[in-house]
């Protein structure tokens, strides 16, 4: 069973790492300039010579745009999760070790944010900012941090009566020292496993913001923006219109599978339900 779990983990990690490698190698893999288009070649079907996946409404090579779009799309998925993991771990651990007043103040603030549906909160934050990758990262960081903080808080509550923490407290360790040296090394694996499951969700949310015009603006290729650009061709060229959505789905499933595999292997962290 251990060998089977190892194979599953390796396969899931490979599937999640592949899009990242493709994004890094986009300049080498893209067969054409993602911004160059010819109206005479608009909406060519997949399999057309020189355009393996066809072209969009402006005659731009769809494969090249998908490859280049991996960079902002994955950045918008990975960076907010990293920010949320760091901020959530610090907030959750601090709340669990602080006095009751501080604990309740932090938790109630996070609960207010967590009470809003993730999509609506992301849209609300993004509308207050200038559309772009920075706005997407900030909006998704706000959405994901409360969930991570809850995980960190629960795990810290579980260990805060441990003997080594009591010994450190008696020896005069400050709360900051407790969080950084004693708590975070124990909480970090749980947070990282949970955060891995959030990457797929963040990629979907980022694509949604771009689809609504609140994320990465054109002409920069981004999966959600490409889906919006190809929307008018949904009924006439459904395969072209669906391709960016299928890519988002595949990447989301890859990271969700990795998160579930790690969670089952380490026995840590709840499911990503945000």
C-alpha positions in Angstrom: 0.0 0.0 0.0 2.8 2.4 0.8 4.3 1.9 -2.7 0.9 2.5 -4.3 0.5 5.7 -2.3 4.0 6.8 -3.3 3.2 6.2 -7.0 -0.1 8.2 -6.6 1.7 11.1 -4.9 4.4 11.1 -7.6 1.8 11.0 -10.4 -0.2 13.8 -8.8 2.9 15.9 -8.2 3.9 15.4 -11.8 0.5 16.4 -13.1 0.6 19.6 -11.0 4.2 20.5 -11.9 3.6 20.0 -15.6 1.6 23.2 -16.1 4.2 25.2 -14.2 7.0 23.8 -16.5 4.9 24.6 -19.5 4.4 28.2 -18.4 8.1 28.6 -17.9 8.9 27.2 -21.3 6.1 29.0 -23.1 8.6 31.1 -25.3 10.2 27.9 -26.5 7.0 25.9 -26.9 4.7 28.5 -28.6 4.6 28.0 -32.3 3.7 31.6 -33.1 3.5 35.1 -31.6 0.5 35.1 -29.3 -0.4 38.7 -30.2 0.0 38.4 -33.9 -3.3 37.8 -35.8 -4.7 37.9 -39.3 -8.4 38.4 -39.8 -8.3 36.2 -42.8 -7.4 33.3 -40.5 -10.0 34.0 -37.8 -11.7 31.0 -36.2 -9.8 28.3 -38.0 -10.7 24.8 -36.8 -8.3 22.7 -34.8 -5.9 20.7 -37.0 -5.4 23.5 -39.5 -1.8 23.5 -40.8 0.2 25.8 -38.7 -2.5 26.1 -36.0 -2.9 22.8 -34.1 -5.7 24.1 -31.9 -7.1 26.6 -34.4 -7.3 30.4 -34.1 -9.4 32.9 -32.1 -11.7 35.7 -33.4 -8.7 37.8 -34.4 -6.8 35.1 -36.1 -4.3 34.6 -33.3 -2.9 31.1 -32.8 -4.9 29.5 -30.0 -2.1 27.1 -28.8 0.4 29.9 -28.5 -2.0 32.0 -26.5 -2.9 29.1 -24.2 0.8 28.5 -23.5 1.6 32.1 -22.8 -1.6 32.5 -20.8 -0.3 29.9 -18.4 2.1 32.5 -16.9 -0.4 35.0 -15.6 -3.1 32.4 -14.9 -0.8 30.2 -12.7 0.7 33.3 -11.0 -2.8 34.3 -10.1 -3.4 30.8 -8.7 -0.1 30.2 -6.9 0.8 33.7 -5.5 -2.5 34.3 -3.6 -2.3 30.9 -2.0 1.3 31.6 -0.9 0.2 34.9 0.6 -2.8 33.3 2.3 -0.8 30.4 3.7 1.7 32.8 5.3 -0.8 35.3 6.5 -3.3 32.7 7.6 -0.7 30.6 9.5 0.5 33.7 11.4 -3.0 35.0 12.2 -4.4 31.6 13.2 -1.5 30.7 15.4 -1.5 34.1 17.0 -5.2 33.9 17.7 -4.9 30.5 19.3 -2.1 31.6 21.7 -3.3 35.1 22.5 -5.7 36.1 25.3 -9.4 35.5 24.9 -10.1 39.1 23.8 -7.5 39.1 21.1 -8.6 35.6 20.0 -12.2 36.6 19.7 -11.3 39.9 17.9 -9.3 38.1 15.2 -11.7 35.2 14.8 -14.8 37.4 14.5 -13.0 39.6 11.9 -12.0 36.5 9.9 -15.6 35.1 10.3 -17.0 38.3 8.7 -14.8 37.7 5.6 -15.5 33.9 5.6 -19.2 34.5 5.7 -19.2 35.9 2.2 -19.2 33.5 -0.7 -15.7 33.4 -2.1 -16.7 34.5 -5.6 -18.7 37.4 -4.4 -15.9 38.6 -2.1 -13.3 38.3 -4.8 -15.5 40.4 -7.2 -16.2 43.0 -4.5 -12.5 43.5 -3.7 -11.5 43.4 -7.4 -14.0 46.1 -8.4 -12.3 48.5 -5.9 -9.0 48.1 -7.7 -7.6 48.7 -11.2 -7.9 45.6 -13.2 -4.7 43.6 -13.5 -2.7 40.8 -12.1 -2.0 42.7 -8.8 -5.7 43.2 -8.3 -6.4 39.5 -8.8 -3.7 38.5 -6.4 -4.9 40.9 -3.7 -8.6 39.9 -4.1 -7.9 36.2 -3.9 -5.5 36.6 -1.0 -8.3 38.3 0.9 -10.7 35.4 0.0 -8.4 32.6 0.9 -6.7 33.9 4.1 -9.6 33.3 6.5 -9.9 29.6 5.5 -6.2 29.0 6.0 -6.3 30.9 9.3 -9.1 28.7 10.6 -7.0 25.6 9.8 -3.9 27.1 11.5 -6.1 28.1 14.5 -7.5 24.6 14.9 -4.1 22.9 14.7 -2.6 25.4 17.1 -5.4 24.9 19.6 -4.7 21.1 19.4 -1.0 21.5 20.4 -1.1 24.6 22.7 -1.2 22.5 25.8 1.8 20.4 24.7 4.5 20.0 27.3 7.2 21.6 25.1 5.1 24.7 24.7 4.5 25.0 28.4 8.2 24.5 29.0 9.0 27.2 26.5 6.5 29.6 28.2 7.9 28.9 31.6 11.4 29.5 30.4 10.4 33.0 29.4 9.8 32.7 25.6 7.7 35.5 24.1 4.6 34.9 22.2 6.4 35.8 19.0 9.1 33.3 19.7 6.5 30.6 20.5 4.7 31.2 17.2 7.8 31.3 15.0 10.0 28.6 16.7 7.6 26.2 18.3 4.2 26.4 16.6 4.8 27.2 12.9 7.1 24.2 12.3 4.2 21.9 13.6 1.4 23.8 11.9 3.2 24.4 8.5 2.7 20.9 7.1 -1.0 21.0 7.7 -1.3 24.5 6.2 0.8 23.5 3.2 -1.3 20.5 2.5 -4.5 22.5 2.7 -3.0 25.3 0.7 -2.2 22.9 -2.1 -5.9 22.1 -2.4 -6.6 25.8 -2.8 -4.5 26.4 -5.8 -7.0 24.8 -8.2 -9.8 27.0 -6.6 -7.6 30.1 -7.0 -7.0 29.3 -10.7 -10.7 29.0 -11.3 -11.5 32.3 -9.4 -8.7 34.1 -11.3 -10.1 33.0 -14.6 -13.6 34.1 -13.5 -12.3 37.6 -12.6 -10.6 37.9 -16.0 -13.7 36.6 -17.7 -15.7 39.4 -16.0 -13.1 42.0 -17.0 -11.8 42.4 -13.5 -8.5 40.5 -13.9 -5.7 40.5 -16.4 -6.7 43.0 -19.1 -6.3 42.2 -22.9 -4.3 41.9 -25.0 -2.3 39.9 -22.5 -3.4 36.2 -22.9 -5.1 34.8 -19.9 -7.3 31.7 -19.7 -10.4 33.5 -18.4 -10.0 36.5 -20.7 -9.6 34.1 -23.7 -12.8 32.4 -22.7 -14.6 35.7 -22.8 -13.0 36.6 -26.2 -14.2 33.3 -27.6 -17.7 33.4 -26.1 -19.4 34.8 -29.2 -18.1 31.7 -31.1 -19.6 29.2 -28.6 -22.4 28.0 -30.9 -20.6 28.3 -34.2 -17.2 26.9 -33.0 -17.8 25.2 -29.7 -14.5 23.4 -29.6 -12.6 26.7 -29.9 -14.7 28.4 -27.2 -14.4 25.5 -24.8 -10.6 25.0 -25.0 -9.6 27.6 -22.4 -12.3 26.3 -20.0 -10.9 22.7 -20.5 -7.4 23.9 -19.7 -8.6 25.6 -16.5 -10.5 22.5 -15.5 -7.5 20.2 -16.1 -5.1 22.4 -14.1 -7.7 22.7 -11.3 -8.2 19.0 -11.1 -4.4 18.4 -11.1 -3.8 20.6 -8.1 -6.9 19.4 -6.3 -5.7 15.8 -6.8 -2.3 16.6 -5.4 -3.9 18.3 -2.4 -6.2 15.3 -1.8 -3.3 12.9 -2.2 -1.1 14.7 0.3 -3.9 15.1 2.7 -4.6 11.4 2.6 -0.9 10.6 2.9 -0.2 12.9 5.8 -3.6 12.7 7.4 -3.8 16.4 7.8 -6.0 19.3 6.8 -9.7 19.6 5.8 -11.0 19.7 2.3 -11.0 23.0 0.4 -14.6 24.1 0.5 -14.3 27.9 0.2 
